[in-house]
């Protein structure tokens, strides 16, 4: 699971960097893409947290 978290954190970092670069260039399309990617990654993260809660919850 640590490898997944590390990969997810790396993806988030890359998306944030993309957003910052797009913002510097005033590239609206690239900013939109980066924000959408961040939202997707946030949704993935939430689903993983929810799944872990279900799996690790006491009976």
C-alpha positions in Angstrom: 0.0 0.0 0.0 2.9 2.4 0.6 3.9 2.1 -3.0 0.4 3.1 -4.1 0.5 6.1 -1.7 3.9 7.1 -3.0 2.7 6.9 -6.6 -0.4 8.9 -5.8 1.6 11.5 -4.0 3.9 11.7 -7.0 0.9 12.1 -9.4 -0.5 14.9 -7.2 2.9 16.7 -7.2 3.1 16.5 -11.0 -0.4 17.8 -11.4 0.3 20.7 -9.0 3.5 21.5 -11.0 1.5 21.4 -14.2 -1.0 23.8 -12.8 1.6 26.2 -11.7 3.4 26.1 -15.1 0.0 26.6 -16.9 -0.8 29.5 -14.6 2.5 31.2 -15.4 1.8 30.8 -19.1 -1.8 32.0 -18.7 -2.8 28.8 -20.4 -6.5 28.3 -19.5 -6.8 24.9 -21.2 -3.8 23.5 -19.4 -5.0 24.9 -16.1 -8.4 23.3 -16.6 -6.7 20.0 -17.4 -4.5 20.2 -14.3 -7.4 21.0 -12.0 -9.4 18.2 -13.4 -6.5 15.8 -12.8 -6.2 17.0 -9.2 -9.9 16.4 -8.7 -9.6 12.9 -10.2 -6.7 12.2 -7.9 -8.6 13.5 -4.9 -11.5 11.2 -5.8 -9.1 8.2 -6.1 -7.6 9.1 -2.7 -11.0 9.3 -1.1 -12.1 6.0 -2.5 -9.0 4.3 -1.3 -9.5 5.8 2.2 -13.1 4.7 2.2 -12.0 1.2 1.1 -9.4 1.0 3.8 -11.9 2.1 6.4 -14.3 -0.7 5.3 -11.5 -3.3 5.2 -10.0 -2.3 8.5 -13.1 -1.6 10.4 -13.7 -3.9 13.4 -16.6 -6.4 13.2 
